[in-house]
Amino acid sequence: MDNDDLDVTKNCEIVVTISDKVDDLRLNVTPHNAQVCVQGSNKLSIYAGLGVGVVTKKGLKITPDFPAINPTPLNAMFDIFKKLSLDYENLDLHCSVSITDGENISKQTANSKVGVVGGLSILGTTGIVKPVSSSAYIDSVRTEIEFAKENEFNPLIFTLGNSAFRVSKESYDEAQIVEVANFVYDSIEIATQKEIKKVIFVCGIGKMTKVYQGFKNTHNRFGTIDFVQLKEDIKNEIGYEVDIESTLTVKGISQELEKIGLVNDLYTMIAKKANEQIKVWFPTSNVEALILEQSEVTGW
């Protein structure tokens, strides 16, 4: 079944090769151990083929020096082997899982950041693909959070947008920066569940306005900014009445307030309200929301 997951493996060609000789397989050049399944006198060894990564750092579901194949798909392959080998004895088979052009495609992912080298990861948590789902991206975020925690990075930096990511890299190690896309609520929920000590969430003023107005996902398909509410909040908090009819963008409002020296008051108001909203969602979380435009001027 097809879906709309933000997963780079979508439509990729996956090639599985099985032989009684390991030399017949085309493997990831990174030295690694096989995942081994034993059923009676039969044995199957699964390797990372070309385009499938090898785990080299701790903190992932797979331990270092093994193929980057998550437990669910790995166990599915083991189950198939056990069923098909029931009528055989003394099998000693070697299997490689490859992804065509996987090493190149993996550059679009965070694999290198978390220590998966030479290709993509074979992910999966249930074996079921759900339509209109973004579970693949959220799983990736969860993996990066778990990796950062295991490797004792503190704080974690959640970024939304390329500019926020670029600015964050100037001050923090890339391994502690997690690009959360529009999944603000889901990402903070995972961080809270994992008891992350400190999260700094950075995004532009437009998206941050959505967060303070209660948007759990900031993608446009989930709604647009309530400018009437924004106008009222600016009037109550800053004491200025903006002309929303002539702007209807947060950027335009910030430019209007910049002319009269109130733009930092706007940044402070929106960041404060976003932090208050996050506390409503997750009272025990330790998240500090920062507006990108303000952090670029004042620093962290």
N, C-alpha and C positions, 0 to 999 in steps of 0.2 A: 504494500500500500504506500502511495506517495504521501508526502506531507510538506509543511513549510518550515521545517527545522532549519536553523541557520548552521548547517553542518557542511563543511567543505568536502566530506566524503560522498555527498549526494551525487549520484550518477557516475561515481568512480568505478573503474573496472577492478574487481578483486579476483586474484588468481590463486588457487590452492593447488599445490603440487605434492604428490605423494609418491615415495619411492622406497625401495629397501636399501638404498645407498644414499647417505647424506651428501656425497659428492655430486649427485645428480641435481641437487637443489641450488637455486640462485639466491644466496642469502645476503642480508644486510652485512656490510663489511665490518661493522662494529662487533668485536668478539662478544658472544653472549651464550647463556645457557638455554637449553631447550626446556619447555614445560612438558613433563612426562606423565603419561597416563598408563597404568598397568591394569590389565584385566586378565586374571589367570596367568597363563604363560605368554600372553600377548602384550606388546608394548608399543605405544605411539609417542614419538617425540616431536613437538611442535616448535618450529623456529620462526624468527622474523625474516621474511623474505625481502626482496627488493621493494622499497617504498613503505615498509612497515618499520616503525621505530623500535629502538632498544632503550630501555630505562637505565639511566646511569646515575640518578640521584635518589635519595630517600624521600619519602613524603607522599608517594603515590600509592594507588591500590596494588600495584605490582612492585615487587622489590627490585633493586638494581641488578643489572646484568641479565634480565629476562626480556622476552618480547613484550612490547607495549600492547598487549591484548588483555582487556579487562576480564575479570572472573566470569561474568555472565556469558559472553560469547565463547570464552575458552571452555567453560563447562559444557556448553551446548555441543561443541566439537567433540569433547571427551565422551559425552553421552551417545552421540552417533557412532563413534568408534566402538564403544562397548556393545552396542546392539548389533552392529554389522560383523563383529569379530567372534560372536558366540559360537559359530560352527567351525572355528579355526583354532589351530594351536601353534605356538612358537613363532608368532608373527613379531617382527622387529621392524616397524615402519617409521619413516622419517617424513615429516610434513612441513612445508613452508607456506605461510600466508603472505601474499604480496599485494601491493596496490600499484597499478600502473601510474607512473609519474608521481608517486606518493611523496618522494623526497622533496620534489619541487613544490608540490601543493602544501606540504607541511610548513612552508615558510609563511603561509597565511594564518598559522595557528600559534599558540603559545608553547608548543612542544619544546623548542630549544630552551626556552626560559625555565621550564620545569625539569629539564634534563632528559628529554626523549630525543634521541639523535637518529638521523638517517631516514626519517619517514614519519608517517601518520600513526595515530593510535587507533586501535580497534576498540571502540567504546560500546556501551550498552549496559543497562541496569535491569531491564525486564525481558528483553527480547521481543517487545511489542512496540510497533511504530504507531503513534497516535496522530491523526490529522490535526491541523491547526495547533501544533505544539511547538514550543521553543525549548523543549527539555534538553536538547543537545547543547545549546549554548549555556544553559543554567548548569548542566553537568560540568561543562568546561570551567565555569566560574567556581564551582564547588571544588574542583580538582586544584585550581590555582590557590584557593584559600587554604585548603588542607596542606598543600605543599609549603606555602609560606609559613603556616603555623608550625609545621614539623621542623622547619629549618630556622625557626625562632626569629623571623623577621617581624619587627615592630617599629612603627605602626604599619598596618596595611593601608595602601592607597587605592581607593576605588575611583576610577575615572570614567567619565561619560563624554566621548568625543575625542577626535584626534588631537585637538589643541590641548585639552586637559592632560592627555597622555604625554604629549611632548613636553609641556611645562613640568610635569611631575618627574620626568626622567632627569631633569636638570638638578634635582635635589635628592632623589631616592634611587635605590637599586631597582633595576627593572623587575627583578624577581619578586619584589614586594608590591608591585603595581598590578592591579587587576582591572582590566577593561570590562566594565559591567554592561556596556551598551545601554539599552533603555530599562534594564531589569533592576531598578533601584530597590524595590521592596524585597524581591527574591534574594538579591545579593546580601542585603543587610540581615535578612532572616537567617541565611546560612551562617554569616559571621557571628550572629547572636547565638545560634545553636552550637557553634564550634567554640564559643566563649573566647572570641578574639579580644585581646586586651584593648586595642585602640584601632579605630578606622577613621581615616580622613577621606571624605567624599568630596570630589572636585568636579564641577561641571559649569557650563556657561549660565548666565543669568536667566535665559529663557527656560531652560530645562529645570533650573532650581526653582523657578516660580511655579512650575507644575508640581514639583515635590511639595512645596509649602501649601499648595491648594489641594493636596491629598491624592495626587496621581501616583499609583503604585508602579505603573509602567508609563514612561514618558513618550512613547511612540504616538504619533498623531492619530492613529486609528482608535486610540483609547480616549480621545477627546482633546479639546483645545482650552487654552487659558481663558479664565473668566476675567475679562478686563474690567467689568463693572466692580467686581470684588477687589481687584488690584487697585483701581482708582480710589475706592473707599478706604482701603488699608493705607495707601500713601497719604491720603488726607488726614486720617486719624493718627498715624504714626509720625509723619514728617511735617504735617501742617501745610501741605501744598496740594492744590487741585490740578491734576494733569488733564490735558485735552486728549482723551483717548480716541475721540472721533477722528482726529487728524493723524494719529499714529497707528494704533491697533497692533503694535509690536512692542515687546519689552525693550528691544534695542532702541526703538524710537523714543520711548519714555525715558530711558537712561540718558540718551543724548539731550533731551529737553532739560532734564535735571542737571546734567553736567554744565550746561550754560549758566546756571544760576548757583553752582557750587553745592548741589545737594545729591550728587550721584553716589557718593560714599554712604550717605544716609540711606539711600535706596538699597545699595548692596547689603548694608548691615541689617536692614529690616527684613529683606528676603531671606538672608542666611539665618537670621534668628528664628523666623517663622518656619523655615525648613527644618531646623534642628528641633523645634517644638513638635512638628508633625512626626518626625522620626521617633521621638520619645513617646508619642501617642501610640504609634505602631508597636514599638519595642521598648518598653520602659527600662529594661535592664541593659540595653545596648550602650556602647561607648563610642558614639559616632560624632564626628565634627564635620559639618557641612561647610564647605568653602566655595565661594563664587570665583570662578576662574578669572574674570576681569579684575576683581579686587586683589586677588593673590598675585597677579602679574605686576600690580603697582606696588603693593605693600610687602610682598614676599610672604613666606609661610609664617 
